[in-house]
Amino acid sequence: MTFTPLGRQEPARTDETLLDVARRASAPVGNSCGGIGVCARCRVRIVAGSENLTPPTEIETRIGSQRGLSSDERFACQAIVLGDCEITTTYW
């Protein structure tokens, strides 16, 4: 997994979320709800590899529509990494 433009890379382990991998890579991703998907602070943009993430969860879909989540954005606490992908945020 690649964190752009930070230039950090970290392989994902089985059943890890984007947020889990970001924490191991010391890539700062906002989070205040404890990873249950309601704060939307962990919103990230998928630059490449969106097909290598699990589909959006029900919580992500519901809260995302309320918060204006675009089609290339995901909640890092909800998306499980299945393969290589690249993400960014507006605050890096």
Rosetta constraint file for C-alpha pairs under 8 A:
AtomPair CA 1 CA 9 HARMONIC 5.48 0.50
AtomPair CA 1 CA 10 HARMONIC 5.29 0.50
AtomPair CA 1 CA 11 HARMONIC 5.50 0.50
AtomPair CA 1 CA 12 HARMONIC 6.64 0.50
AtomPair CA 1 CA 21 HARMONIC 7.87 0.50
AtomPair CA 1 CA 83 HARMONIC 7.81 0.50
AtomPair CA 1 CA 84 HARMONIC 5.24 0.50
AtomPair CA 1 CA 85 HARMONIC 5.08 0.50
AtomPair CA 1 CA 86 HARMONIC 5.76 0.50
AtomPair CA 1 CA 87 HARMONIC 7.95 0.50
AtomPair CA 2 CA 7 HARMONIC 7.07 0.50
AtomPair CA 2 CA 8 HARMONIC 5.88 0.50
AtomPair CA 2 CA 9 HARMONIC 4.46 0.50
AtomPair CA 2 CA 10 HARMONIC 6.65 0.50
AtomPair CA 2 CA 84 HARMONIC 7.89 0.50
AtomPair CA 2 CA 85 HARMONIC 6.37 0.50
AtomPair CA 2 CA 86 HARMONIC 4.56 0.50
AtomPair CA 2 CA 87 HARMONIC 6.43 0.50
AtomPair CA 3 CA 7 HARMONIC 5.91 0.50
AtomPair CA 3 CA 8 HARMONIC 5.25 0.50
AtomPair CA 3 CA 9 HARMONIC 6.21 0.50
AtomPair CA 3 CA 22 HARMONIC 7.95 0.50
AtomPair CA 3 CA 27 HARMONIC 7.23 0.50
AtomPair CA 3 CA 86 HARMONIC 5.87 0.50
AtomPair CA 3 CA 87 HARMONIC 5.28 0.50
AtomPair CA 3 CA 88 HARMONIC 5.94 0.50
AtomPair CA 4 CA 8 HARMONIC 7.24 0.50
AtomPair CA 4 CA 86 HARMONIC 6.85 0.50
AtomPair CA 4 CA 87 HARMONIC 6.08 0.50
AtomPair CA 4 CA 88 HARMONIC 5.18 0.50
AtomPair CA 5 CA 88 HARMONIC 6.95 0.50
AtomPair CA 5 CA 92 HARMONIC 6.95 0.50
AtomPair CA 6 CA 27 HARMONIC 7.63 0.50
AtomPair CA 6 CA 92 HARMONIC 7.04 0.50
AtomPair CA 8 CA 25 HARMONIC 6.80 0.50
AtomPair CA 8 CA 27 HARMONIC 7.59 0.50
AtomPair CA 9 CA 25 HARMONIC 6.96 0.50
AtomPair CA 10 CA 21 HARMONIC 6.72 0.50
AtomPair CA 10 CA 22 HARMONIC 7.91 0.50
AtomPair CA 10 CA 24 HARMONIC 7.53 0.50
AtomPair CA 10 CA 25 HARMONIC 5.83 0.50
AtomPair CA 11 CA 21 HARMONIC 7.43 0.50
AtomPair CA 12 CA 16 HARMONIC 6.31 0.50
AtomPair CA 12 CA 21 HARMONIC 5.90 0.50
AtomPair CA 12 CA 81 HARMONIC 6.54 0.50
AtomPair CA 12 CA 82 HARMONIC 7.96 0.50
AtomPair CA 12 CA 83 HARMONIC 7.64 0.50
AtomPair CA 13 CA 21 HARMONIC 7.95 0.50
AtomPair CA 14 CA 81 HARMONIC 7.94 0.50
AtomPair CA 14 CA 82 HARMONIC 7.81 0.50
AtomPair CA 15 CA 80 HARMONIC 6.04 0.50
AtomPair CA 15 CA 81 HARMONIC 6.89 0.50
AtomPair CA 15 CA 82 HARMONIC 7.76 0.50
AtomPair CA 16 CA 20 HARMONIC 5.77 0.50
AtomPair CA 16 CA 21 HARMONIC 6.69 0.50
AtomPair CA 16 CA 80 HARMONIC 5.53 0.50
AtomPair CA 16 CA 81 HARMONIC 6.03 0.50
AtomPair CA 17 CA 21 HARMONIC 6.51 0.50
AtomPair CA 17 CA 76 HARMONIC 6.39 0.50
AtomPair CA 17 CA 77 HARMONIC 5.78 0.50
AtomPair CA 17 CA 78 HARMONIC 6.32 0.50
AtomPair CA 17 CA 79 HARMONIC 5.34 0.50
AtomPair CA 17 CA 80 HARMONIC 4.11 0.50
AtomPair CA 17 CA 81 HARMONIC 5.73 0.50
AtomPair CA 18 CA 22 HARMONIC 6.08 0.50
AtomPair CA 18 CA 76 HARMONIC 4.65 0.50
AtomPair CA 18 CA 77 HARMONIC 6.32 0.50
AtomPair CA 18 CA 78 HARMONIC 7.62 0.50
AtomPair CA 18 CA 79 HARMONIC 5.96 0.50
AtomPair CA 18 CA 80 HARMONIC 6.21 0.50
AtomPair CA 18 CA 81 HARMONIC 6.22 0.50
AtomPair CA 19 CA 23 HARMONIC 6.17 0.50
AtomPair CA 19 CA 29 HARMONIC 6.97 0.50
AtomPair CA 19 CA 42 HARMONIC 7.47 0.50
AtomPair CA 19 CA 76 HARMONIC 4.73 0.50
AtomPair CA 19 CA 77 HARMONIC 5.09 0.50
AtomPair CA 20 CA 24 HARMONIC 6.53 0.50
AtomPair CA 20 CA 77 HARMONIC 7.56 0.50
AtomPair CA 21 CA 25 HARMONIC 6.21 0.50
AtomPair CA 22 CA 26 HARMONIC 6.05 0.50
AtomPair CA 22 CA 27 HARMONIC 4.93 0.50
AtomPair CA 22 CA 28 HARMONIC 6.91 0.50
AtomPair CA 22 CA 29 HARMONIC 6.90 0.50
AtomPair CA 23 CA 27 HARMONIC 5.99 0.50
AtomPair CA 23 CA 28 HARMONIC 7.03 0.50
AtomPair CA 23 CA 29 HARMONIC 7.67 0.50
AtomPair CA 29 CA 41 HARMONIC 7.76 0.50
AtomPair CA 29 CA 42 HARMONIC 5.61 0.50
AtomPair CA 29 CA 76 HARMONIC 7.99 0.50
AtomPair CA 30 CA 41 HARMONIC 4.96 0.50
AtomPair CA 30 CA 42 HARMONIC 4.77 0.50
AtomPair CA 30 CA 43 HARMONIC 7.84 0.50
AtomPair CA 31 CA 35 HARMONIC 7.00 0.50
AtomPair CA 31 CA 39 HARMONIC 7.22 0.50
AtomPair CA 31 CA 40 HARMONIC 7.64 0.50
AtomPair CA 31 CA 41 HARMONIC 5.15 0.50
AtomPair CA 31 CA 42 HARMONIC 5.30 0.50
AtomPair CA 32 CA 39 HARMONIC 6.41 0.50
AtomPair CA 32 CA 41 HARMONIC 6.92 0.50
AtomPair CA 33 CA 37 HARMONIC 6.88 0.50
AtomPair CA 33 CA 38 HARMONIC 6.39 0.50
AtomPair CA 33 CA 39 HARMONIC 5.59 0.50
AtomPair CA 35 CA 77 HARMONIC 5.02 0.50
AtomPair CA 35 CA 78 HARMONIC 7.41 0.50
AtomPair CA 36 CA 77 HARMONIC 7.01 0.50
AtomPair CA 36 CA 78 HARMONIC 7.59 0.50
AtomPair CA 37 CA 59 HARMONIC 6.35 0.50
AtomPair CA 37 CA 60 HARMONIC 6.28 0.50
AtomPair CA 37 CA 63 HARMONIC 7.62 0.50
AtomPair CA 37 CA 75 HARMONIC 6.92 0.50
AtomPair CA 37 CA 77 HARMONIC 6.34 0.50
AtomPair CA 37 CA 78 HARMONIC 6.45 0.50
AtomPair CA 38 CA 59 HARMONIC 7.43 0.50
AtomPair CA 38 CA 60 HARMONIC 7.94 0.50
AtomPair CA 38 CA 63 HARMONIC 6.41 0.50
AtomPair CA 40 CA 63 HARMONIC 7.56 0.50
AtomPair CA 40 CA 64 HARMONIC 7.51 0.50
AtomPair CA 40 CA 67 HARMONIC 7.51 0.50
AtomPair CA 40 CA 75 HARMONIC 6.49 0.50
AtomPair CA 41 CA 75 HARMONIC 7.91 0.50
AtomPair CA 42 CA 75 HARMONIC 5.40 0.50
AtomPair CA 42 CA 76 HARMONIC 5.31 0.50
AtomPair CA 42 CA 77 HARMONIC 6.67 0.50
AtomPair CA 43 CA 73 HARMONIC 6.59 0.50
AtomPair CA 43 CA 74 HARMONIC 5.65 0.50
AtomPair CA 43 CA 75 HARMONIC 4.53 0.50
AtomPair CA 43 CA 76 HARMONIC 6.11 0.50
AtomPair CA 43 CA 89 HARMONIC 7.30 0.50
AtomPair CA 44 CA 73 HARMONIC 5.51 0.50
AtomPair CA 44 CA 74 HARMONIC 5.56 0.50
AtomPair CA 44 CA 75 HARMONIC 6.25 0.50
AtomPair CA 44 CA 76 HARMONIC 6.37 0.50
AtomPair CA 44 CA 87 HARMONIC 6.47 0.50
AtomPair CA 44 CA 88 HARMONIC 5.83 0.50
AtomPair CA 44 CA 89 HARMONIC 4.96 0.50
AtomPair CA 44 CA 90 HARMONIC 7.88 0.50
AtomPair CA 45 CA 72 HARMONIC 5.66 0.50
AtomPair CA 45 CA 73 HARMONIC 4.31 0.50
AtomPair CA 45 CA 74 HARMONIC 6.43 0.50
AtomPair CA 45 CA 87 HARMONIC 5.58 0.50
AtomPair CA 45 CA 88 HARMONIC 5.32 0.50
AtomPair CA 45 CA 89 HARMONIC 5.86 0.50
AtomPair CA 46 CA 50 HARMONIC 6.16 0.50
AtomPair CA 46 CA 72 HARMONIC 5.50 0.50
AtomPair CA 46 CA 73 HARMONIC 5.86 0.50
AtomPair CA 46 CA 74 HARMONIC 7.21 0.50
AtomPair CA 46 CA 85 HARMONIC 7.45 0.50
AtomPair CA 46 CA 86 HARMONIC 6.06 0.50
AtomPair CA 46 CA 87 HARMONIC 4.59 0.50
AtomPair CA 46 CA 88 HARMONIC 6.65 0.50
AtomPair CA 47 CA 72 HARMONIC 7.62 0.50
AtomPair CA 47 CA 85 HARMONIC 7.59 0.50
AtomPair CA 47 CA 86 HARMONIC 5.28 0.50
AtomPair CA 47 CA 87 HARMONIC 5.25 0.50
AtomPair CA 47 CA 88 HARMONIC 6.83 0.50
AtomPair CA 48 CA 85 HARMONIC 5.41 0.50
AtomPair CA 48 CA 86 HARMONIC 5.03 0.50
AtomPair CA 48 CA 87 HARMONIC 7.12 0.50
AtomPair CA 49 CA 53 HARMONIC 7.50 0.50
AtomPair CA 49 CA 83 HARMONIC 7.69 0.50
AtomPair CA 49 CA 84 HARMONIC 6.13 0.50
AtomPair CA 49 CA 85 HARMONIC 4.16 0.50
AtomPair CA 49 CA 86 HARMONIC 6.39 0.50
AtomPair CA 50 CA 72 HARMONIC 7.88 0.50
AtomPair CA 50 CA 85 HARMONIC 6.61 0.50
AtomPair CA 52 CA 81 HARMONIC 6.27 0.50
AtomPair CA 52 CA 82 HARMONIC 4.92 0.50
AtomPair CA 52 CA 83 HARMONIC 4.75 0.50
AtomPair CA 52 CA 84 HARMONIC 6.31 0.50
AtomPair CA 52 CA 85 HARMONIC 6.53 0.50
AtomPair CA 53 CA 79 HARMONIC 5.99 0.50
AtomPair CA 53 CA 80 HARMONIC 5.59 0.50
AtomPair CA 53 CA 81 HARMONIC 4.84 0.50
AtomPair CA 53 CA 82 HARMONIC 5.36 0.50
AtomPair CA 53 CA 83 HARMONIC 7.09 0.50
AtomPair CA 54 CA 79 HARMONIC 5.79 0.50
AtomPair CA 54 CA 80 HARMONIC 5.40 0.50
AtomPair CA 54 CA 81 HARMONIC 6.77 0.50
AtomPair CA 54 CA 82 HARMONIC 6.94 0.50
AtomPair CA 55 CA 79 HARMONIC 7.30 0.50
AtomPair CA 56 CA 60 HARMONIC 5.83 0.50
AtomPair CA 56 CA 61 HARMONIC 6.17 0.50
AtomPair CA 56 CA 74 HARMONIC 7.51 0.50
AtomPair CA 56 CA 78 HARMONIC 7.28 0.50
AtomPair CA 56 CA 79 HARMONIC 6.70 0.50
AtomPair CA 57 CA 61 HARMONIC 6.14 0.50
AtomPair CA 57 CA 78 HARMONIC 6.69 0.50
AtomPair CA 57 CA 79 HARMONIC 7.83 0.50
AtomPair CA 58 CA 62 HARMONIC 6.12 0.50
AtomPair CA 59 CA 63 HARMONIC 5.88 0.50
AtomPair CA 59 CA 64 HARMONIC 7.83 0.50
AtomPair CA 60 CA 64 HARMONIC 5.32 0.50
AtomPair CA 60 CA 74 HARMONIC 7.65 0.50
AtomPair CA 60 CA 75 HARMONIC 6.66 0.50
AtomPair CA 60 CA 78 HARMONIC 6.85 0.50
AtomPair CA 61 CA 65 HARMONIC 6.03 0.50
AtomPair CA 62 CA 66 HARMONIC 6.61 0.50
AtomPair CA 63 CA 67 HARMONIC 6.17 0.50
AtomPair CA 64 CA 68 HARMONIC 5.89 0.50
AtomPair CA 64 CA 69 HARMONIC 4.75 0.50
AtomPair CA 65 CA 69 HARMONIC 5.93 0.50
AtomPair CA 69 CA 73 HARMONIC 5.99 0.50
AtomPair CA 69 CA 74 HARMONIC 7.32 0.50
AtomPair CA 74 CA 78 HARMONIC 7.66 0.50
AtomPair CA 74 CA 79 HARMONIC 6.77 0.50
AtomPair CA 75 CA 79 HARMONIC 6.38 0.50
AtomPair CA 81 CA 85 HARMONIC 7.92 0.50
AtomPair CA 88 CA 92 HARMONIC 7.19 0.50
